């Protein structure tokens, strides 16, 4: 899952710094040189949070695996918190190792604009999952939210009955979420004109709040036909509440992401379909993008910011295809394998 208010990075105290550095993990290998810069001369720092969400754990796994394959050093600065202060601490700790390239994935894309600008002027490429405003990164490497050819197949899974559609979301206005959620909801409402959308329920990604919200929706709307959950925690909570109410199969549940609890609910028929990202592929592509750039440079030089994008496609997962080996990168994992 991916709003939050901008908070510029500040000076980290000794205790906070020690805590952040303790959260750093490293993959370091010696391999043959690649391009103009030797692979062993490249150090990539990875910064992200929300590691309670398997999406981010999976992204880190993909980044580490790609770094190992490329023979470069990868050091990860991650926090289980979604708080901007935790991101500040992780980012500052990452910059202290003087990386030659950095991947940064904050929930607020604009949190580190000035820091990106400083790094880019020094010749340190910055790759991020969501672009900042103004553009300050080298490239955006994340989920493709434009090529959505799976949407007609998704709509086909929704019954044609008249009734209500509910949306369960974390917080309003979080662009990385709405850019994926809104097209799904619009496609369903366009394809099933007999559905009427209810007011979106916001949960702050709290499963207890999501469960309560879904219970209230079921009780208050006997004609509730579809629930769309915008993220992994809300998807799992929605499925659990629908199943507990005895409505599995009666209410179509469409959830974004593919966390282990969501996949389990998909397999048992409580969730109708998952719209999944490929976090391992995103992490791998972020590292590859940085290594490709650094390997082509003889000396560090200021880098021009851009809005260039590398999009990793989403996939529609159903009970019938979720175990297909070709879809394994779209199924999130809680730990690296």
C-alpha positions as CSV (number, residue, x, y, z in Angstrom):
1,X,0.0,0.0,0.0
2,X,1.3,3.4,-0.5
3,X,-2.2,12.0,2.3
4,X,0.6,12.3,4.7
5,X,1.8,15.8,5.4
6,X,5.3,16.9,4.4
7,X,7.9,16.9,7.1
8,X,11.4,17.7,6.1
9,X,14.2,15.6,7.5
10,X,15.8,17.0,10.6
11,X,18.8,16.3,12.7
12,X,18.7,12.8,14.2
13,X,19.7,12.5,17.8
14,X,22.3,9.9,18.9
15,X,19.7,7.5,20.3
16,X,17.5,7.7,17.2
17,X,20.4,7.3,14.9
18,X,21.6,4.2,16.7
19,X,18.1,2.8,16.5
20,X,17.9,3.5,12.7
21,X,21.4,2.0,12.1
22,X,20.4,-1.1,14.0
23,X,17.6,-1.6,11.5
24,X,20.1,-1.6,8.6
25,X,20.6,-4.9,6.9
26,X,23.3,-5.5,4.3
27,X,23.9,-7.6,1.3
28,X,27.5,-7.4,0.0
29,X,29.1,-9.5,-2.7
30,X,32.2,-9.3,-4.8
31,X,31.6,-9.9,-8.5
32,X,33.2,-9.0,-11.7
33,X,33.0,-5.3,-12.8
34,X,30.0,-4.2,-14.8
35,X,30.3,-1.3,-17.3
36,X,32.4,1.8,-16.5
37,X,32.1,1.4,-12.7
38,X,33.1,-1.8,-11.0
39,X,30.2,-3.6,-9.4
40,X,32.1,-3.7,-6.1
41,X,32.3,0.1,-6.1
42,X,28.6,0.4,-6.1
43,X,26.7,0.7,-2.8
44,X,22.9,1.0,-2.9
45,X,20.9,2.2,0.1
46,X,17.2,1.2,0.3
47,X,14.8,3.3,2.4
48,X,11.2,2.3,3.2
49,X,8.8,1.8,6.0
50,X,5.6,-0.1,6.8
51,X,7.4,-3.4,7.1
52,X,4.4,-4.8,8.9
53,X,2.9,-4.8,5.4
54,X,4.2,-7.8,3.3
55,X,4.3,-5.5,0.3
56,X,7.3,-3.7,1.6
57,X,9.0,-6.8,2.9
58,X,8.6,-8.3,-0.5
59,X,10.0,-5.2,-2.2
60,X,13.1,-5.4,0.1
61,X,13.5,-9.1,-0.8
62,X,13.5,-8.3,-4.5
63,X,16.0,-5.4,-4.1
64,X,18.4,-7.6,-2.1
65,X,18.2,-10.5,-4.5
66,X,18.9,-8.2,-7.5
67,X,21.8,-6.6,-5.7
68,X,23.3,-10.0,-5.0
69,X,22.9,-11.0,-8.6
70,X,24.6,-7.8,-9.8
71,X,27.4,-8.1,-7.3
72,X,26.8,-4.8,-5.6
73,X,26.4,-3.8,-2.0
74,X,22.9,-3.3,-0.8
75,X,22.1,-1.8,2.6
76,X,18.5,-1.5,3.8
77,X,17.2,1.1,6.2
78,X,13.6,0.1,7.0
79,X,11.1,0.7,9.8
80,X,7.9,-1.0,10.7
81,X,6.4,2.4,11.2
82,X,4.5,4.5,8.7
83,X,5.3,7.7,10.6
84,X,7.2,10.4,8.8
85,X,9.7,10.7,11.7
86,X,10.7,7.1,11.2
87,X,11.2,7.8,7.5
88,X,13.4,10.8,8.5
89,X,15.5,8.6,10.7
90,X,15.9,5.9,8.1
91,X,16.7,8.3,5.3
92,X,19.3,10.2,7.4
93,X,21.0,6.9,8.5
94,X,21.1,5.9,4.8
95,X,22.8,9.0,3.7
96,X,25.5,8.6,6.4
97,X,26.9,5.6,4.6
98,X,27.5,7.8,1.5
99,X,25.7,5.5,-1.0
100,X,26.5,5.7,-4.7
101,X,22.7,5.3,-5.4
102,X,19.6,5.3,-3.3
103,X,16.1,3.9,-3.6
104,X,13.6,5.8,-1.4
105,X,9.9,4.8,-1.0
106,X,8.2,7.2,1.4
107,X,4.4,7.2,1.8
108,X,4.5,10.9,1.1
109,X,6.3,11.3,-2.3
110,X,7.2,14.9,-1.4
111,X,8.8,14.2,2.0
112,X,12.4,14.4,0.7
113,X,12.4,16.8,-2.2
114,X,15.2,19.0,-1.0
115,X,17.3,16.0,0.0
116,X,16.8,14.3,-3.4
117,X,18.0,17.6,-5.0
118,X,21.1,17.6,-2.9
119,X,22.0,14.0,-3.7
120,X,21.3,14.4,-7.4
121,X,23.6,17.4,-7.6
122,X,26.3,15.3,-6.1
123,X,25.8,12.6,-8.8
124,X,23.9,10.2,-6.6
125,X,20.8,8.9,-8.5
126,X,17.6,8.6,-6.6
127,X,14.9,6.1,-7.6
128,X,11.5,6.2,-6.0
129,X,8.2,4.4,-6.3
130,X,6.2,7.6,-6.6
131,X,7.4,10.8,-8.2
132,X,7.8,14.0,-6.2
133,X,6.5,17.5,-7.0
134,X,8.5,19.2,-8.3
135,X,10.3,16.3,-9.9
136,X,13.5,15.7,-8.0
137,X,14.3,12.0,-8.7
138,X,16.3,10.2,-11.4
139,X,13.5,7.8,-12.3
140,X,10.2,6.6,-11.0
141,X,10.1,2.8,-10.7
142,X,6.8,1.4,-9.4
143,X,3.4,0.0,-10.3
144,X,1.9,0.6,-13.7
145,X,-1.4,2.4,-13.0
146,X,-2.1,3.2,-16.7
147,X,-2.2,-0.1,-18.5
148,X,-5.1,-1.9,-16.9
149,X,-6.2,-4.4,-19.4
150,X,-7.4,-6.7,-16.7
151,X,-10.3,-4.5,-15.7
152,X,-12.9,-6.1,-18.1
153,X,-12.1,-9.5,-16.6
154,X,-12.6,-8.1,-13.1
155,X,-16.0,-6.6,-14.0
156,X,-17.0,-10.0,-15.4
157,X,-16.6,-11.4,-11.9
158,X,-19.2,-9.0,-10.4
159,X,-22.8,-10.2,-10.4
160,X,-25.2,-8.0,-12.3
161,X,-27.6,-7.6,-9.4
162,X,-28.7,-4.1,-8.3
163,X,-27.6,-2.9,-4.9
164,X,-24.8,-1.1,-3.1
165,X,-21.1,-1.0,-3.5
166,X,-18.9,-0.1,-0.5
167,X,-15.2,1.0,-0.4
168,X,-12.9,0.4,2.5
169,X,-9.8,2.6,2.5
170,X,-7.1,3.6,4.9
171,X,-6.8,7.4,4.7
172,X,-8.2,9.9,2.2
173,X,-6.1,11.3,-0.6
174,X,-3.1,8.9,-0.4
175,X,-2.1,9.1,-4.1
176,X,-0.3,5.8,-4.3
177,X,-3.5,4.1,-3.2
178,X,-6.1,6.2,-5.0
179,X,-4.2,5.8,-8.3
180,X,-4.9,2.1,-8.1
181,X,-8.2,2.1,-6.3
182,X,-10.1,4.7,-8.3
183,X,-9.9,2.9,-11.7
184,X,-11.1,-0.3,-10.1
185,X,-14.1,1.3,-8.5
186,X,-14.9,3.3,-11.7
187,X,-14.7,0.1,-13.9
188,X,-17.1,-1.8,-11.6
189,X,-19.6,1.1,-11.4
190,X,-19.5,1.7,-15.2
191,X,-19.8,-2.0,-15.9
192,X,-22.6,-2.6,-13.3
193,X,-24.8,0.5,-13.5
194,X,-27.3,-1.1,-11.1
195,X,-24.8,-0.5,-8.3
196,X,-24.8,2.6,-6.1
197,X,-21.7,3.6,-4.3
198,X,-21.9,4.3,-0.6
199,X,-19.7,6.8,1.3
200,X,-16.1,5.5,1.6
201,X,-15.1,4.2,5.0
202,X,-11.7,5.1,6.3
203,X,-9.9,2.9,8.7
204,X,-6.3,4.3,9.1
205,X,-5.3,0.8,8.0
206,X,-6.5,-0.5,11.4
207,X,-8.0,-4.0,11.0
208,X,-10.2,-3.6,14.1
209,X,-11.7,-0.4,12.6
210,X,-12.1,-2.1,9.2
211,X,-13.9,-5.1,10.8
212,X,-16.3,-2.7,12.6
213,X,-16.9,-0.7,9.4
214,X,-17.7,-3.8,7.4
215,X,-20.0,-5.2,10.1
216,X,-21.9,-1.9,10.1
217,X,-22.2,-1.8,6.4
218,X,-23.6,-5.4,6.2
219,X,-26.1,-4.7,8.9
220,X,-27.2,-1.3,7.5
221,X,-27.3,-2.3,3.9
222,X,-29.2,-5.6,3.2
223,X,-28.6,-5.0,-0.5
224,X,-24.8,-4.7,-0.2
225,X,-23.4,-6.5,-3.2
226,X,-19.8,-5.5,-3.5
227,X,-17.0,-4.3,-1.2
228,X,-13.7,-3.0,-2.6
229,X,-10.8,-2.9,-0.1
230,X,-7.9,-0.6,-1.1
231,X,-5.0,-2.4,0.7
232,X,-3.8,-5.6,2.4
233,X,-4.8,-5.0,6.0
234,X,-8.3,-3.7,5.0
235,X,-8.7,-6.5,2.5
236,X,-8.0,-9.2,5.1
237,X,-10.3,-7.5,7.7
238,X,-13.1,-7.2,5.1
239,X,-12.8,-10.9,4.2
240,X,-12.9,-11.9,7.8
241,X,-16.0,-9.8,8.6
242,X,-17.8,-11.0,5.5
243,X,-17.1,-14.6,6.3
244,X,-18.1,-14.2,10.0
245,X,-21.4,-12.7,8.9
246,X,-22.1,-15.7,6.7
247,X,-22.0,-13.6,3.5
248,X,-19.1,-15.2,1.7
249,X,-20.2,-15.8,-1.8
250,X,-23.2,-13.4,-1.4
251,X,-21.0,-10.2,-1.2
252,X,-18.3,-9.9,-3.9
253,X,-15.1,-8.8,-2.2
254,X,-12.5,-7.2,-4.4
255,X,-9.2,-6.4,-2.6
256,X,-6.1,-4.6,-3.7
257,X,-2.7,-6.3,-3.0
258,X,-2.0,-10.0,-2.3
259,X,-0.9,-10.4,1.3
260,X,-0.9,-13.9,2.9
261,X,-4.3,-13.4,4.6
262,X,-5.8,-12.1,1.5
263,X,-4.5,-15.0,-0.6
264,X,-5.9,-17.4,2.0
265,X,-9.3,-15.7,1.7
266,X,-9.1,-15.8,-2.1
267,X,-8.5,-19.6,-2.0
268,X,-11.4,-20.2,0.4
269,X,-13.8,-18.2,-1.8
270,X,-14.4,-15.3,0.5
271,X,-12.5,-12.9,-1.7
272,X,-13.6,-12.9,-5.3
273,X,-10.4,-11.4,-6.8
274,X,-7.2,-9.6,-5.9
275,X,-5.7,-6.7,-7.9
276,X,-2.0,-7.4,-7.1
277,X,1.2,-5.4,-7.5
278,X,4.6,-7.2,-8.0
279,X,6.7,-5.8,-5.1
280,X,9.6,-8.2,-5.6
281,X,9.8,-7.1,-9.2
282,X,9.6,-3.4,-8.2
283,X,12.4,-3.8,-5.7
284,X,14.6,-5.6,-8.2
285,X,13.9,-3.1,-11.0
286,X,14.7,-0.2,-8.6
287,X,18.1,-1.7,-7.9
288,X,18.7,-2.6,-11.6
289,X,17.9,1.0,-12.7
290,X,20.4,2.4,-10.2
291,X,23.1,-0.1,-11.1
292,X,22.6,0.4,-14.9
293,X,23.1,4.2,-14.4
294,X,26.1,4.0,-12.2
295,X,27.8,1.4,-14.4
296,X,27.6,3.8,-17.3
297,X,29.3,6.7,-15.5
298,X,33.0,7.3,-15.4
299,X,32.8,10.0,-12.8
300,X,30.0,11.4,-10.6
301,X,28.2,14.4,-12.2
302,X,25.1,16.3,-11.4
303,X,22.0,14.4,-12.6
304,X,19.0,16.1,-14.2
305,X,15.7,15.2,-12.4
306,X,13.1,13.6,-14.6
307,X,9.6,12.1,-14.5
308,X,10.7,9.0,-16.5
309,X,8.8,6.0,-15.4
310,X,9.4,2.3,-15.3
311,X,6.0,0.6,-14.7
312,X,5.7,-2.9,-13.4
313,X,2.2,-4.3,-14.3
314,X,-0.5,-5.3,-12.0
315,X,-2.3,-8.7,-12.3
316,X,-5.8,-9.9,-11.5
317,X,-5.5,-12.9,-9.2
318,X,-8.4,-15.4,-8.8
319,X,-8.8,-18.7,-7.0
320,X,-8.0,-20.4,-10.4
321,X,-4.7,-18.7,-11.2
322,X,-3.2,-17.6,-7.8
323,X,-1.0,-20.7,-7.6
324,X,0.3,-20.4,-11.2
325,X,4.1,-20.2,-10.9
326,X,4.0,-17.4,-13.5
327,X,2.1,-15.3,-10.9
328,X,4.4,-15.9,-7.9
329,X,6.0,-12.5,-8.0
330,X,2.5,-11.0,-7.5
331,X,2.0,-12.9,-4.3
332,X,3.5,-11.1,-1.3
333,X,5.6,-12.8,1.3
334,X,6.2,-11.9,5.0
335,X,9.9,-12.8,4.8
336,X,12.5,-13.4,2.1
337,X,12.9,-16.9,0.8
